[in-house]
Structure formats: structure tokens, C-alpha cells
Amino acid sequence: MSIAEEAKLAVRGAIQGVMEKAIELAPDSWMPGGKPDSLIATKHGSIGASVPRIDSPLKVQGKAPFAAEFELPGMVYAALMFSTVAKGRIATLDTAQAEAAPGVVLVMTHRNAPRMESMPVFLSAEKAGGGDNLPIMQDDRIHWNGQPIAVVLAETQEQADYAVALIRASYEQDAATTSFATAKRKGTEPGLFMGQPLKTEKGSADAAFKASAAKVEATYTTPRHNHNAIEPHAATVAWDGDRLIVHDASQAVAHTAWSLGKIFGISEQQVHVTSPFVGGGFGGKCLWQHQVLGAAAAKLAGRPVRIALSREGVYRLIGGRTLTEQRLAIGADQDGRFNAIIHSGTVATTRQNGMPEPFILPTMSSYGSPNIKLDVEVVYLDMLANTFMRAPGESVGTFALESAIDELAVSLGIDPVELRILNQPSEDPLKGTPFSSRHITEAWRAGAEKFGWSKRSAPGTVRDGEWQIGIGCATATYPYHRMPGGAARITLTRDGYARVEIAAHEMGMGTATAHTQVVADRLGLSRDQVTFAYGDSLMPGVVLAGGSQQTASIGASVIAAHHVLIKELLKLAGNDSPLAGLGTDEVGTLNGGLAKLDDPSRHESYVSILTRSGRDHVAVEGSASAPLETMHWSMHSFGALFCEIGVNSVTGETRVRRFLGSYDCGRILNPKTAASQFRGGIIMGLGLALMEETQFDDRNGRVMNPSLAEYHVPVHLDVPPIDVIWTDIPDPRAPMGARGIGEIGITGVGAAVANAVFNATGKRVRDLPLTLDKLM
Amino acid sequence: MTPFDYSRASDVADALRMGAGVQAKFLGGGTNLVDLMRETIERPAALVDITGLPAEITERDDGGLVIGAAVRNTALAEHRTVRTRYPVLSRAILAGASAQIRNMATVGGNLLQRTRCSYFYDDAGSRCNKRQPGQGCDAIDGFNRNHAILGASEACVATHPSDMCVALAALDAVVHLEGRGGARTLPLVELHRLPGDRPDLETALQPGELITAIELPAQPIAARSTYRKVRDRSSYAFALVSVAAALELDGDTVKDVRVALGGVAHKPWRALEAEQALRGGKVSEAAFRAAAEAELAHAVPLSCNTFKIELAKRTITAVLGELAGAAR
């Protein structure tokens, strides 16, 4: 970094600091959420009902169109060839045989690819969505083992796949850094996240730790993980003159449209991205090179292109979670009260992205301590850019933090549940801001009671035949986020139906269902009078389905649009209405119309207002307020996790026997879809705990298990009965009182399992996954 | 996938004629071969579909079984006689793959499935002596957690992935073959080769030779037999170590015993040394452990699989203990 850039960053940091302080100190009423969302008080509406997913009938009939199912006239199929070295340049690339193969339309390489810009890397601008910022097929340079070096277009997928096998490449290799251990020996650098170092200290943690009566200190490691959504990445792409149409599998349609515009030198309005259904996202379904290559090849061929990655293609092209090496030190007094928490360590990342896995995040808010020190260091490797994967930071950070707390509880002889409750902070541990709503202690008590925690025995004392049985617990945590850019359109028609449009996403978690419920309550309609439209970049809003923030973002956007709608309707209602003379703040929605808040008899239906004013419909758009609430309050979700496991004394195999998650995530909008979200997250956490590991061969940077046969995720038999309960206490500062629940499920699970393994066997495993060789 | 010719044989003679070409392969359920063709590791010029050949399980007068090569894995695992008289075989099959794969896979094809070594599978980016003799082996210093501890060579450390074959090895199964030179039989334990310096040669089959049936001799001992598979998840994972065993006691004395191991070698590994150590001796956990020690005495670990040696010893001991417990 140059001195000028450093200075710029420092100034930006200073301004941000002043702004943050001002927002912290401002009166509550100035903040979004300062006046709680009126829906929080609604008791008997659609919110909170276990509504089955509205897309289920389509999906079971095969009628839900996914990205690789759009049929376009004249469409051709793409297949990719991947590099087999980590760094260097392509020396020879013989495509003649492939070009001559049956059905082949063309072979695109760096020699004939259209000129285009690199992807704007995610978070580098409001709508930047790229996974890396490397030139895409613009030169002969290789940056990672698995980089695409050729695209074959053919009349069928089989012809394209076959032709790829006929391409011959050779490389001039440069010395590559592909070993974490080697890179670390050369020294680490501070991890930067959006230009800010992932480093903070309160008090003097090292000294306090040294002086503490009770101490634990250990190193915990977690391996690389790959994205394995059931739907591999795909896009169906077409050019219509200078307009680009992309049917994508996306959790970021607005970001993708804007970024593709930048890459191809057209405006974002010329790019239309749709994504009606997504077969799982988890942070992996943003913009990667395949959409860009598909669009470039479509341009070159003058025909629409379908580019659907093979499972191997996902491993070669789509980043996953990077490995972490974490040091966790906790100093406490004899009663267990924390004096110092130090959470530091090193992760691997690349120069072409900006994602140092922020494992310190859970430690920023979970426990109180007068002295806290957090630090993420990085080394740079020549590898595929790593990326966001369900609860980046928290998923692996909680493994270290929550294991260390268990170790401290054991050494002090304190019940680990009580130790956690004892160390609950009264305000945000780092920022000192008040909590918006924090009921983790209730969640612990309810969970412990339901699970039967009090029956816990000493380590290594419970057996069932060959099996050693143990129970363990851990805290789950994830922040409430809301990103800027939310906006929505509401169209109300004379027949009393409403359509909400927002560029949000349905990745299988039930977004459309839950927000149909919310909109119905907000407009005083029944669910069948509401259409929730999403997944289209032409709709309003920049709404990332990420950071568990989509629910809040949609909620705040609809609140804003609704406000405009009321204003518009009052104007149309005019002076001949029972609503005459009322201001927007005096009315609310009731029974398919508007009513005075404190006098429901002053009511007029939407149908009546529109009929009287001679309108077919009224359409309004609103933009969500800036998300200042997260700076004014400390807003986090929590969970108390309990599990029972068996470790086979002969083989070391660990099997989870039962699991319970007790969550405090604000109000639950739809218990049915929410329970699925929690369970799915917990199952993904069991994979993280017991088996998931990308085999990255550090001799050459090649992923050696790019297949669901060899990269293990839990099978049905690995999944025990999972009980999920929640406090259901609305967060007064969040739209609908709800904090997002997409990611918290995976957090804490690794530690809960490892702590149960300790209880079963007396063995402490600090290196994930917990494979049998570590327990023999 | 490389283009190929496809034909369907109606009988053995038909199959042998169609399969006589140098680049021809017989196609059973295709659960492994088609995968390997998709990865362009297998590139046959012709496939001869033999799923129309006899798929019967015949009980012989002496109590043995003859299993047609085209019998599906599921049919064999669920066969009443197999479940009662050869439980080890039924359990081994059910421990493998998934229900959908077992419904497709044939018995003959299961014998010929190829290793899951990830370097063998990485045609584009890794060296493998099995794929290309003399190229070198990237597994020896790479990810070799699933690899061999017995009978490996400097050229190859891959393992045979079948569960069913481990049970067949314990049961003294005999493979029936037909080729241009006529019909012959081969003990199952002689069908698969150790890698030596030619890991590309995996079996004793002659070019164009067809597996027509598997014969299980009458084995009263097999009525008390079982299979235990140790792996990294509960299902749909290849064995780190598996043990097929049968035990016959005379009071406290081991009258007869069969032990075979999976996941440890280039072929299903019949544990003859362990059997010899046990036969005629007294039943005890110590004796089982000693037998396991004897079998694994020659084991050589790789960088990532040292644990397999102890795991194999423990699993042998536990399985024999379980059978002995059931016998008394």
C-alpha cells in the first residue's frame, strides 16, 4: 500500500469514527427501529403461522425453473477446461482437435476471448459482486490450479464435454506458494476487511491474561471447506444487441447486473439478471468467472449459451471457506469471571480477493471481559480465491472460542452452562452500545431443561456397549445485519390484490413464503391476496441474500414502500372518505384497507378508495432507511446448543445421538421454515464437526476430492433427531422484530460436538474434522 | 466421454464374440465403468452390455450357491439363503454404496470395480502408474489416508474398494470365467493382483475373458459370520478398514475361522496368518489380538494412514470377539 493510500484510509477511518460515535450518541427516536415496527404488536395475523412453502407444489412437479433449465432458441452448451498448475503461463494450447470435433461451435481461449474488464471484487463498491479481480481469459497467465483456460461451445452438453477432453495444454510454471506452512514461515500480514484491519484491543489483554488466576490457552485448527449446494452453479446467457440477459443461480441479482455491466462496458440497465429459484446459496452463489465466460462466449458465438458447472467445476471455480489456525487464551478469576480474552491467528487468502476468514467475530459480542484482544493475520497463497460460506467467521471462530470456554469450565470445575451465563456482558463488550434485545440466558435455561443437561456425568464415565457416551454444549451466535440499498415496489389493484416487487432471492429457505405472510399482515390482506415477486434485477433494491440480512432488508424496504402507499392512498381517498383529514402517522392498515389508529371505525377499504378515485391500481416505491440501528445498538442473535454423542471405543468413530438448539433470534416469522433453517444449519455444522475437509494438495495447490463421493457431507444416517426451540421475543429495533436466521444454525456446532466428545472420552480434539484417527 | 459403440449380448457366446475387440469392455450396471468413462479414465471403443445374461442364483445339491454374474447386488444381498447361510456376504453388500447403486450394480461388475485413489481419478492433473505405467505416483506423498498398508509397492499404494469382495474372499468363493480358450475357474483371492511394478494390471483375466458366475462352496462355518466396515461417515463412504469373518467353535477352542480385510490392500486381503494363529487355539480376546498382530506384522504405513494398522487390529479383535460371544 502506498503512503497516499494509507493516508486516505486513515482519513476515511477518522471520519467513520466520528460518524459512528455520533450515531451511538444520538437519541433512539432518530434511529430506524427507534419506533418499533407496528407489526411487532400484531398478535393474530399471518406472521408466526407455520405456512408451508408456497413454492413446494411447483418444485415437486418439476415446474420451478432453475438457471440451467431455461431453454433459449439456438442455445449452445459450454464446457470448461481447467489449468493443472498453480502459477505460470500457458506455453501451448492446442484446440484444433476440439474445434474439429462433432457439434463444436467454437473454442474460446485467451487468444480469441472478447476484451473485458475484470470483475469488481465483492465489497469494493456497493454493487460489486465478483469473487476475484483477475483478468478473465485476457492473457496467458495462470493464477490458480483449476483456473479456466478454455471454453468449448457445442450443440449438446455431451459434445462440449467430449471436445474439452481433446484440448492439449502445456505450461511454463512459475514458483507458486501453495503451502500454508511455508507461507507462514515467511511471515504474516494483518488481515484487511473492507480496508480495515481485523485487529482490535480493549484494555491490555496480554498482561491481564498473565495475571489471571485461571488460564486456558490452546491452538485450534479448521480445514478448508467447499461449497456443495445441491444445485451446481449455472447460468443461461443471451445477448440481444447490447443487452445482456442472464438467467442465473444467484443470491445477488442487482450486484451481478451492475458488475456484469462494468465487465462488458455497458450500463447496469442493459443487463437483466433473473434468478427465480436457487438450489442453495450459502455465500457461494454470487458472481464467479463462469457467468462472465458464458456471456463472453455467447458474444463470440452470437448465440445463447448455457454454462452449467459440473460438480468438479464447482470445486475448481467457486471459492470455499479457507483454513484457519486460531490461538484462544482466556484468563479468569477463581470464580470463572473472565479477565482477558485473546483470539488471534492466521488464515490463508489470495491477492485477488479480500476475504480473511474473520474468525474473531463471535468473540466480539459473546462475552464480557475488561481486556479483549483480537487479531486476524493472513498469508497469501496462489490458489482459488476463498470466499463467504455460511457464517464466515462465526462457524469456525466459535469452534475455538466455545471449546476454550469448555476447557476453562473443566479446569475450574464449573458447569459450562453456568460459566457462560456468568460471563454475559451488560453492554456490547467492545463498543459499549446497549443491546437491542438479548435473551441468551433464557435460551440457555430453556435448552438445558429440555435437553436434560443436569444429568451430565464426569468425562469418560458413561458407556453403552462399545460406545462411550457424552454430552456437550456451546453458544451459537450471529449478528443482525442490514445492508444499505433496500427498496421495494408495491402495486395495489382495484380488486384488492397487492404485488410486492423487490430484487431479493429465494434460495430454498422460504423467503417468498415468509414475506408473503409479512406483506399480508402489513397491508391487512390475506395471503392469497398477496404476490411476492423477487429474483429479478429489474426490480427495485440492492438486496444481498447474505449475512442473514435479507429478511431485515426486505422488511425495511416494504416498510418504506408501505409508508409511501399510505400517503398515496390518503391522497386518493380525498375528502369524501372516513379517513378525510388524517395524516399518514394517524392511520394504519386494517381488514383490506386503512383505518385511523385509535378509531378503527374510521375505515375505508382499498377497493373502495381505488374505485372511488377511478384508478385501476396504485403503484409506489420506497427506499429503506440507512441501516444505522446496528451502530446505535448492539444487535445479535444467540443460541444455546446441546448434543449427545457416542464415540466407539474400538474404532474411534463418533456418531451424534441427539441435538438440541435453543435460539434467541427475535420473532420467528414462520416456525416451519425457520425450523428447517436451524436444522439445516445444524446439519451443516455436524459436517464441519465430523467430516468436511477439502483436500488441497499443498505441493501444487490442486483440490484432490472434487466430488460428493470423496468430499464428505453428512448422509441421512449421520443426522440424529434435532430438536429446535426459540424464545420468540421480538427485537424492538428490527423490522417485524425478527433477526435473520440463515447462518446462526451452523455456528457453535463444531464446539458442541467436540465438547461432548471430551465429556465422553476425556480427549480434547482441537483440530477439525473430528475423524476417528484422532480418537483411537 | 469418448464416443463408443454399444451392443447388447443375448448369451455368453454372443458376449465373447462381441467382446473380442482389443478396446471392448463388458458393461454390467455401469456404476463404476460409466463414471470412469465420464472422467475419460476409461475410453473403451466398444461396450458390450451383458445385463441380459443369466442372472440367477442357483442352490447346488451340496449346499453351495452359484451366482450369475449379472445378478444385481441388491438381489444377492436380499436372497434368503445368502442372508441365513452367508450373512457376511449380505452384510458386506449392504455396507457398500447406496440402495440406488446396489440396484444397478452387478456381481460381476463389483468384482472389477477400480480403486477410488483420487490421483487415479485426476486424469488431467496428477501422475498415476495405474493409469499410465511408468508415469509415477502422486499418492505416495499426497493424500493417502484411504490407501494400502499391506502388499503395496513403490509403484502403487491404491486399495480395492469393494465390500462384497472382502466377504467373498473370506468365503473361498470361486470365479467362473469363459474366454476364447474355453471355460476355467479361479479362486477369488487369485482374481485380483497385488500392484508390483504393473499396477495397471489389476486382475488375472485374459483379454476378452468374461466372468460368468461366482460359486460359493458349502461353508457351514459361514452361518456364523459377519462384516464390519469402519469409515468416516455412517453410510456412502469407502472403508478405511473392513473385516469379514466367520468363526466355528468347539467349546473354548477355535475349530475353524475365516478372516478377510478390506480397505487395506490392492486386493481383498485374506488374513491367512491370523487364521492360522487362531485355528485350534483357545478363544480369548488376547488370542484374537495376537492373531491380528500376526496378520498386520508386515503392514507398512504411508504418511496419512498409520492409524489404519491399529484400527485393523482392533476391528479384527472386536469382530472375532463378537462372533465368539454369539457362539457361546
Interface residues (C-beta under 8 A of the other chain):
Chain A: F82 T84 N145 E158 D161 Y162 A165 E466 V650 T651 G652 E653 R655 L690 M691 Q695 D697 R699 N700 R702 M704 N705 S707 A709 E710 H712 P714 V715 H716 L717 D718 T771 L772 D773 M776
Chain B: M1 T2 P3 R38 T40 R116 S118 Y119 Y121 D122 A124 G125 S126 D138 D141 G142 F143 V230 R231 D232 R233 S234 S235 Y236 A237 L240 F307 E310 L311 R314 T315 T317 A318
